[in-house]
Amino acid sequence: MAQQPDFGLIAQKFTDVGQAHGTISEQLLLCTNLPAVADGVAILTQLTILSDAVTALVGQVTTLNDRMTTVENAVTALSGRVAAVEDRMTTVENAVTALSGRVAAVEVCVAELGPRLQADQINSLARGHNGKLPGADHALEPLVDIKTCVPIPHFPFNAAEVSGMTSANLSTVLTALGAPPIHRETADNKKGRLLKFIGMFDIRR
């Protein structure tokens, strides 16, 4: 008869395998107590904490960058407003400069007006006096320059001297009295105009 299996031995071996499996599992669990494994877990834990910290820092940097962008935009806007104010100030300064020029011109006119008014008054009185003189040989009341209110060079002493005045002297006196120039005016015509300007309307030359 051929050899038969020993079922008892088989059952015992299966029991031994089960015991060995349990022992192996228990021993594998004890591997976590090994220094290398423990340190690896600790390193992984620290790396996780460090990664979380870096992520948080990146978030803070992003937030800070956004705030800086906001500040830069605000500064840019403020710079634009400052530039606008500077432009308005320039416009005001130009207006003030122009106004100052006009005021200066008015002051010059006022300064010139004083002597002119005084000269007009003096000359009106002189014409009134000269118009009443009985003859050409009587002394004239001198008229003054209408711009400066000063005596006029070459002004005739009396009406008789007008006939002997040169054309250049006649022009000087007429210009000082404010008489408009006439192109190519003759000396005789200048003498007639001068006598009228000094108030001698009816005198015969």
CORVENVEN-V642642 format. One record per pair of residues at least 24 apart in sequence whose ideal C-beta (glycine too) atoms are under 6 Angstrom apart, sorted by the first residue. I is the first residue (numbers start at 0). J is the second residue. Records with the same first field share a line. If there is no record, write none. Layout:
I=J / J
This chain:
114=147 / 148
115=145
117=148
118=143 / 145 / 148
126=198
129=197 / 198 / 199
130=198
135=159 / 202
142=197
144=175
145=177
151=175
158=199 / 202
161=190 / 193 / 194
162=204
169=193
